[in-house]
Amino acid sequence: MTAIEVSGLVKQFKQHRALDQLSFSVPEGSVFGFLGPNGAGKTTTIRILLGLAHADGGSASVLGADVLTDPQQVAPQVGFLPDVPSFYPWMRADEYLRFCASLFGLSGTATTRRVDLLLELAGLQGVATPIGGFSRGMKQRLGVAQAMINSPRLLILDEPTSALDPMGRHDVLNLITALRGSTTIFFSTHILSDVERVCDRVLVLASGRAVAADRTEALRARYGGSQKLRVELVEQHAALPEALAGEHWLTGLERRGEAWMIDVIDMTAAHHRLPGIVASQGWGLRRLEPVEASLEDAFVQLIENQQGVAS
């Protein structure tokens, strides 16, 4: 079953088309990365899915309900964390979660257990400091917890790690990982490393269009550009590019610290030829290993391709 189904979605703001025939589906139970540069249409899409904005064309359903005609049916089944969440600064975390639960008509012993569980998952159990004294990372973790208070079938996170320091990002990503399997997670972000760490499926959005959608590893393999080799010599030799000049399997190389990153189009030929070339120069070879393409490589390639089409 699909948690989200979008087909031909269009949203126009005066002369700007924010969404242009956007179509995608999110499998139930997945951690789905909604990836795109700022201004790509991510937040606009989320607002439509939540019934907070109207589309000018197309269709969208969440958990089988049409969000364009029946958004009230969707709301009780969805948890949402906006990019800049607001809190009552005088409340403690446990008080705030109980307040959020009351908005769903939840109370009693089961709700108390739910609050305790979410506080533990968020690393906020026993914290007596009012929310106004929380760090940004603590507030984001509390925001994820409040979005889970109603045990939603779908959790929508809009830029949950944006503007966090490294430890704050680490803690929020750990929380998202801990929630895997308990709900479908729709993770909207422009931070590629976060998607690579927690998401199993990714859609890349550019100028309101879906330019690619697949499993994370499939996108890396398909759009990650040329294959790469990492080469380390026993001693550094600036003459390596000259020694490799004219090799048909090589398309480029770049020095990174103590290693050379070599772009190749024929990995078999590279593995066959490189050791002999290094030995013929009287150099020692310390390391020769393939480098897996990153999601960043794939993202850059996709965005550049889309910009080329648009121009």
C-alpha positions, -999 to +999 in steps of 0.1 A: +000+000+000+011+036-006+011+062+021+012+091-004+001+091-040+006+123-060-002+126-097+003+156-120+003+181-092+004+218-102+007+249-081+010+284-096+019+316-078+013+345-102+041+341-128+059+314-109+050+277-113+060+261-079+049+226-089+049+214-125+031+181-131+046+166-100+040+128-096+054+104-070+043+077-046+056+068-011+054+032+000+039+026+034+065+019+061+094+035+042+117+064+052+113+086+021+137+114+014+121+144-004+153+160-016+158+193-035+175+227-034+159+256-017+130+268-037+124+235-055+088+232-042+093+209-011+073+230+014+046+238-011+041+201-017+039+194+021+013+222+026-009+206-001-005+171+014-016+186+048-046+204+034-030+238+041-028+249+005-049+242-026-034+227-058-043+242-092-042+208-109-036+171-104-045+149-075-030+139-041-040+112-016-026+104+018-034+070+034-061+065+008-079+098+015-081+126-011-064+156+005-079+180-021-115+172-012-114+156+022-084+169+042-102+164+076-100+127+071-062+129+067-053+151+097-058+126+126-035+100+109-006+124+102+021+139+124+039+170+112+070+189+122+074+223+104+108+237+095+106+262+124+084+248+151+069+270+179+065+260+215+051+275+247+084+285+264+071+283+300+061+246+296+082+216+304+086+190+277+062+165+295+036+192+299+038+202+263+033+166+251+003+161+274-011+194+260-006+181+224-022+148+233-053+167+246-057+183+212-064+148+199-087+140+227-061+117+243-058+113+280-055+087+307-029+061+316-022+050+280-014+086+271+009+090+301+028+059+289+029+074+254+044+106+267+070+088+288+080+066+258+084+096+235+104+116+260+127+086+264+131+083+226+138+120+223+163+120+251+142+144+272+130+122+300+135+138+334+144+173+319+127+198+342+140+229+323+112+249+306+113+247+268+124+283+266+158+271+279+162+243+254+188+242+227+177+242+191+185+205+189+164+197+220+135+217+205+137+198+173+136+164+191+107+176+211+090+187+178+095+151+165+080+137+197+049+160+195+044+149+159+043+113+171+019+119+200-011+106+181+007+074+169+004+086+133+006+063+103+025+090+085+052+114+099+060+145+078+093+163+087+101+196+070+138+203+072+142+188+107+180+191+108+183+225+092+204+251+112+214+225+138+250+220+150+266+186+143+256+171+176+220+184+172+218+168+137+233+136+150+207+134+178+177+142+155+189+116+129+193+090+156+157+097+167+144+093+131+163+061+128+147+048+161+112+055+146+119+034+115+093+007+112+068+023+135+054+047+109+060+060+074+084+089+074+084+116+048+117+135+053+120+168+033+155+183+033+183+198+012+210+181+032+222+151+012+242+134+039+212+132+061+191+115+034+220+091+027+221+082+064+184+075+072+164+072+040+158+040+019+140+058-010+146+092-024+129+116-048+149+145-062+129+176-069+140+205-091+119+235-102+088+218-091+094+186-110+105+151-100+137+145-118+144+111-103+129+087-077+144+053-066+161+035-038+191+055-024+217+030-036+201+028-071+203+066-075+239+066-065+247+039-090+227+054-119+235+091-116+267+091-096+288+099-126+319+081-136+335+053-116+363+064-093+395+049-080+414+060-049+452+057-054+478+062-027+515+060-034+541+051-008+556+086-015+539+115-031+547+121-068+533+151-086+542+134-119+514+109-117+491+128-141+519+129-166+526+092-162+489+084-169+485+108-199+470+091-229+454+062-209+420+055-226+403+044-194+410+076-175+388+107-178+402+129-150+421+129-118+423+151-087+447+152-058+430+150-024+454+151+005+477+121+003+455+104-023+446+107-060+410+104-070+408+091-105+377+091-128+376+060-150+353+046-176+368+011-177+375-003-142+390-035-154+415-018-176+424+006-148+431-022-123+452-040-150+472-010-161+477+012-130+500-011-109+523-016-139+525+021-147+533+029-110+560+002-109+576+013-142+582+048-126+599+031-096+571+042-073+555+021-045+517+016-045+501+017-011+464+016-019+443+010-050+405+008-043+372+017-060+352+046-044+314+042-043+295+071-058+278+093-033+243+106-033+258+141-036+274+130-069+240+118-081+222+150-069+246+173-086+243+154-119+205+154-117+203+191-109+228+200-137+208+179-162+176+196-152+191+230-155+204+221-189+169+210-200+154+242-186+178+264-205 
